[in-house]
Amino acid sequence: MATRLLLDCVKELLRTGKRFVKVTEEAYWRYNDQLDEREKFKIHKGPRANSYYRNDYGRSVTNCPFPGNEMWHRLRGPNFDDLIVR
């Protein structure tokens, strides 16, 4: 999934002659807010949970809270409104 997204970004760079693709700060924080919102319903986020699933900041380091079909849609292709291409 991620390979296609990355290749589409590379294709855009080659097509436009630009040199880099960067996520906008707004998109970065929006995704992180969505991640935190979904993660709070997972069992490893419970108050008694203390395992390798959480890092020092309380974030899951191994699990994605989004179902596979949602990740497929998210990674299907780049949303250039959320990217800076220069």
Rosetta constraint file for C-alpha pairs under 8 A:
AtomPair CA 1 CA 5 HARMONIC 6.80 0.50
AtomPair CA 1 CA 72 HARMONIC 6.40 0.50
AtomPair CA 1 CA 75 HARMONIC 5.74 0.50
AtomPair CA 1 CA 76 HARMONIC 6.44 0.50
AtomPair CA 2 CA 6 HARMONIC 6.14 0.50
AtomPair CA 2 CA 75 HARMONIC 5.77 0.50
AtomPair CA 2 CA 76 HARMONIC 7.74 0.50
AtomPair CA 3 CA 7 HARMONIC 6.03 0.50
AtomPair CA 4 CA 8 HARMONIC 6.10 0.50
AtomPair CA 4 CA 75 HARMONIC 7.69 0.50
AtomPair CA 4 CA 76 HARMONIC 6.91 0.50
AtomPair CA 4 CA 77 HARMONIC 6.80 0.50
AtomPair CA 5 CA 9 HARMONIC 6.37 0.50
AtomPair CA 5 CA 75 HARMONIC 5.86 0.50
AtomPair CA 5 CA 76 HARMONIC 6.18 0.50
AtomPair CA 5 CA 77 HARMONIC 4.75 0.50
AtomPair CA 5 CA 78 HARMONIC 5.62 0.50
AtomPair CA 6 CA 10 HARMONIC 6.27 0.50
AtomPair CA 6 CA 78 HARMONIC 7.94 0.50
AtomPair CA 7 CA 11 HARMONIC 6.03 0.50
AtomPair CA 8 CA 12 HARMONIC 6.24 0.50
AtomPair CA 8 CA 77 HARMONIC 6.74 0.50
AtomPair CA 8 CA 78 HARMONIC 6.88 0.50
AtomPair CA 9 CA 13 HARMONIC 6.37 0.50
AtomPair CA 9 CA 21 HARMONIC 7.05 0.50
AtomPair CA 9 CA 78 HARMONIC 6.80 0.50
AtomPair CA 10 CA 14 HARMONIC 6.24 0.50
AtomPair CA 11 CA 15 HARMONIC 5.99 0.50
AtomPair CA 12 CA 16 HARMONIC 6.03 0.50
AtomPair CA 13 CA 17 HARMONIC 5.55 0.50
AtomPair CA 13 CA 18 HARMONIC 4.96 0.50
AtomPair CA 13 CA 19 HARMONIC 6.11 0.50
AtomPair CA 13 CA 20 HARMONIC 6.95 0.50
AtomPair CA 13 CA 21 HARMONIC 7.79 0.50
AtomPair CA 13 CA 85 HARMONIC 7.58 0.50
AtomPair CA 14 CA 18 HARMONIC 6.98 0.50
AtomPair CA 18 CA 85 HARMONIC 6.77 0.50
AtomPair CA 18 CA 86 HARMONIC 5.05 0.50
AtomPair CA 19 CA 85 HARMONIC 7.55 0.50
AtomPair CA 19 CA 86 HARMONIC 5.75 0.50
AtomPair CA 20 CA 85 HARMONIC 5.80 0.50
AtomPair CA 20 CA 86 HARMONIC 5.51 0.50
AtomPair CA 21 CA 83 HARMONIC 6.46 0.50
AtomPair CA 21 CA 84 HARMONIC 5.60 0.50
AtomPair CA 21 CA 85 HARMONIC 4.58 0.50
AtomPair CA 21 CA 86 HARMONIC 6.65 0.50
AtomPair CA 22 CA 83 HARMONIC 5.49 0.50
AtomPair CA 22 CA 84 HARMONIC 5.01 0.50
AtomPair CA 22 CA 85 HARMONIC 6.51 0.50
AtomPair CA 23 CA 27 HARMONIC 6.54 0.50
AtomPair CA 23 CA 28 HARMONIC 6.45 0.50
AtomPair CA 23 CA 82 HARMONIC 6.02 0.50
AtomPair CA 23 CA 83 HARMONIC 4.48 0.50
AtomPair CA 23 CA 84 HARMONIC 6.08 0.50
AtomPair CA 24 CA 28 HARMONIC 6.23 0.50
AtomPair CA 24 CA 82 HARMONIC 5.58 0.50
AtomPair CA 24 CA 83 HARMONIC 5.35 0.50
AtomPair CA 24 CA 84 HARMONIC 6.17 0.50
AtomPair CA 25 CA 29 HARMONIC 6.27 0.50
AtomPair CA 26 CA 30 HARMONIC 6.08 0.50
AtomPair CA 26 CA 82 HARMONIC 7.70 0.50
AtomPair CA 27 CA 31 HARMONIC 6.10 0.50
AtomPair CA 27 CA 82 HARMONIC 5.49 0.50
AtomPair CA 27 CA 83 HARMONIC 7.94 0.50
AtomPair CA 28 CA 32 HARMONIC 6.32 0.50
AtomPair CA 29 CA 33 HARMONIC 6.04 0.50
AtomPair CA 30 CA 34 HARMONIC 6.28 0.50
AtomPair CA 31 CA 35 HARMONIC 6.08 0.50
AtomPair CA 32 CA 36 HARMONIC 6.12 0.50
AtomPair CA 33 CA 37 HARMONIC 6.11 0.50
AtomPair CA 34 CA 38 HARMONIC 6.20 0.50
AtomPair CA 35 CA 39 HARMONIC 5.97 0.50
AtomPair CA 35 CA 65 HARMONIC 6.89 0.50
AtomPair CA 36 CA 40 HARMONIC 6.27 0.50
AtomPair CA 36 CA 59 HARMONIC 7.92 0.50
AtomPair CA 37 CA 41 HARMONIC 7.76 0.50
AtomPair CA 38 CA 42 HARMONIC 7.56 0.50
AtomPair CA 38 CA 65 HARMONIC 5.82 0.50
AtomPair CA 38 CA 66 HARMONIC 7.30 0.50
AtomPair CA 39 CA 45 HARMONIC 6.99 0.50
AtomPair CA 39 CA 60 HARMONIC 7.82 0.50
AtomPair CA 39 CA 65 HARMONIC 5.49 0.50
AtomPair CA 40 CA 45 HARMONIC 5.79 0.50
AtomPair CA 40 CA 46 HARMONIC 7.89 0.50
AtomPair CA 41 CA 45 HARMONIC 7.04 0.50
AtomPair CA 42 CA 46 HARMONIC 7.33 0.50
AtomPair CA 42 CA 65 HARMONIC 7.41 0.50
AtomPair CA 43 CA 49 HARMONIC 7.55 0.50
AtomPair CA 44 CA 49 HARMONIC 5.51 0.50
AtomPair CA 44 CA 50 HARMONIC 7.54 0.50
AtomPair CA 44 CA 51 HARMONIC 7.70 0.50
AtomPair CA 44 CA 53 HARMONIC 6.59 0.50
AtomPair CA 44 CA 54 HARMONIC 7.41 0.50
AtomPair CA 44 CA 60 HARMONIC 7.84 0.50
AtomPair CA 45 CA 49 HARMONIC 6.34 0.50
AtomPair CA 45 CA 54 HARMONIC 7.86 0.50
AtomPair CA 45 CA 58 HARMONIC 7.60 0.50
AtomPair CA 50 CA 54 HARMONIC 7.26 0.50
AtomPair CA 52 CA 61 HARMONIC 7.80 0.50
AtomPair CA 53 CA 59 HARMONIC 7.82 0.50
AtomPair CA 53 CA 60 HARMONIC 5.12 0.50
AtomPair CA 53 CA 61 HARMONIC 5.67 0.50
AtomPair CA 53 CA 62 HARMONIC 6.00 0.50
AtomPair CA 53 CA 63 HARMONIC 7.38 0.50
AtomPair CA 54 CA 58 HARMONIC 5.19 0.50
AtomPair CA 54 CA 59 HARMONIC 5.13 0.50
AtomPair CA 54 CA 60 HARMONIC 4.50 0.50
AtomPair CA 54 CA 61 HARMONIC 5.89 0.50
AtomPair CA 55 CA 59 HARMONIC 5.51 0.50
AtomPair CA 55 CA 60 HARMONIC 6.41 0.50
AtomPair CA 55 CA 61 HARMONIC 6.33 0.50
AtomPair CA 60 CA 64 HARMONIC 7.63 0.50
AtomPair CA 66 CA 70 HARMONIC 6.22 0.50
AtomPair CA 66 CA 71 HARMONIC 6.36 0.50
AtomPair CA 67 CA 71 HARMONIC 6.42 0.50
AtomPair CA 68 CA 72 HARMONIC 6.13 0.50
AtomPair CA 69 CA 73 HARMONIC 6.42 0.50
AtomPair CA 70 CA 74 HARMONIC 6.18 0.50
AtomPair CA 71 CA 75 HARMONIC 5.95 0.50
AtomPair CA 72 CA 76 HARMONIC 5.65 0.50
AtomPair CA 73 CA 77 HARMONIC 7.99 0.50
AtomPair CA 79 CA 83 HARMONIC 6.89 0.50
AtomPair CA 80 CA 84 HARMONIC 7.31 0.50
